[in-house]
Amino acid sequence: MANHLFGQIRDRMPGRDAVFAALDAGRRYTYGDVLDVSARFANVFVDLGVKPGDRIAVQVEKSIEALMLYLAAVRAGAVFLPLNVAYTPAEIAYFTGDAEPAVFVCDPGKAGALGDVAAKAGAKLETLGVWHSPDVSAGTLSDRALAAPAVFDDVPRGPDDLAAILYTSGTTGRSKGAMLSHENLASNARVLAEAWRFTREDVLLHALPIFHTHGLFVATNTILFAGASMLFRPKFDADDVMRLLPQATALMGVPTFYTRLLQHPGLTREATAHMRLFVSGSAPLLAETHAEFERRTGHAILERYGMTETNMNASNPYEGPRVAGTVGSPLPGVEIRITDPASGAVLPQGEVGMIEVRGPNVFRGYWRMPEKTAEEMRADGFFITGDLGSFDEAGYLSISGRGKDLIITGGFNVYPKEVEAEIDLIEGVAESAVIGLPHKDFGEGVTAVVVLKPGAMMGEADVLAHLGTRLAKFKLPKRVIFADDLPRNTMGKVQKAAMRQAHAGLYD
């Protein structure tokens, strides 16, 4: 049995001298470096006692070496667990407590704050910063890697063995760990490389985070399976993107990327004439953004639909109409059906219902949550996404909303319950409700509606000051609205749909 995912990557690699990534200051990272550095890290993981199936949790700044940790974990037979760099120690404690990683890797500057968190979870703490030079330490893990062999015998793994766990948000309770197998990731990479016509001649401008399925799996795995290369950037910056765009052939982004680029005077037909593909995902792309981008550049953005549990499900076509407001048709090998949310019966074309997905891309279930897995997986293998949508006559899927109140802001998932729980802890707050409202830049803006106790005096800044020490920045409300009460039905349930309707134009 081969090392399933990395074996397929290795089989598709160009020569060792081919460029995998262009970095800052003219630094080139070759496919030979990919093999050697991932081997070094894999050797370190094994030396640290990592066994097949063990979890390796990582919360570090974006760097090419951080990406090698992912490949090294796969080669060592471990399960890679990337964590958002914005998470606080309190949030990290939940993930490490739930996943019980054998090793936890963090930024050197956070080792003091996270040492107890790692110890409590029984994980060995290692550090990794941005690796600028072999002569300057970038943390304990890089020091170990520099002393380790650059060859490694990959640990055998099969298609159903776990390669990664990504935590996904729900609307109640805490995050759930989506278990992704080697074939979940490999099948999606094979399909996307072909569907989007990636070849060894392509250069992807990579400005996405790599703790998220979009930047880590969609972007990186597709490039690896195509044997292509990347302009690997630490973050998105419109000036930086426009400066590097002449060297690229493709860009993958979230809607915020495109709204920011539309604000840049350098975005013209001439500046993008050489580009082959612009892809958007992780949040809904407004039709007006789609139309304005095409007017300015002549390029129709390709919007696709995926989620943490399934990778990519559907895509607008590479060749053919890319219809604004839709996410295209099911990808090859993926089945999508629309069902009645109450009965589960399949609905006819044109009717809005629950989106269900089946295919080799669909995850293996939720980590240590068999009951939750059973709730969301049909007996025939279809996964109940929680998203509502419909197919048009041309077979294009439109997402009309979510059956749950999950908020997607700037490509990140926020579940209201967690934010509400923190607001309700503030002295003087009677109750709160958190909703997502349409936002031109972020898709949805996290918005809090707060009811104060009689006599309490509080402003928006007070609420945000409290939350700023408790939650990651992307979870913070963009606005706090104060109300006399929350709308409820006869059963006492808060009516969030009514609240979204009442405040729909807040960010216009």
CORSULRA-V613519 format. One record per helix or strand of 2 or more residues. SS is the DSSP state (@ for helix, = for strand). FROM is the first residue (numbers start at 1). TO is the last residue. If there is no record, write none. Layout:
# CORSULRA-V613519
{{SS | FROM | TO} {SS | FROM | TO}}
This chain:
# CORSULRA-V613519
{{@ | 4 | 12} {= | 19 | 22} {@ | 24 | 26} {= | 28 | 30} {@ | 31 | 47} {= | 55 | 59} {@ | 64 | 75} {= | 79 | 82} {@ | 89 | 99} {= | 103 | 106} {@ | 108 | 121} {= | 124 | 127} {@ | 140 | 146} {= | 162 | 168} {= | 176 | 181} {@ | 182 | 195} {= | 203 | 206} {@ | 213 | 226} {= | 229 | 232} {@ | 238 | 247} {= | 250 | 253} {@ | 255 | 262} {@ | 269 | 272} {= | 277 | 280} {@ | 287 | 297} {= | 302 | 307} {= | 311 | 315} {= | 329 | 330} {= | 335 | 339} {= | 353 | 358} {@ | 370 | 376} {= | 383 | 391} {= | 397 | 402} {= | 407 | 409} {= | 412 | 414} {@ | 416 | 424} {= | 429 | 439} {= | 443 | 452} {@ | 460 | 468} {@ | 473 | 475} {= | 479 | 482} {@ | 496 | 502}}
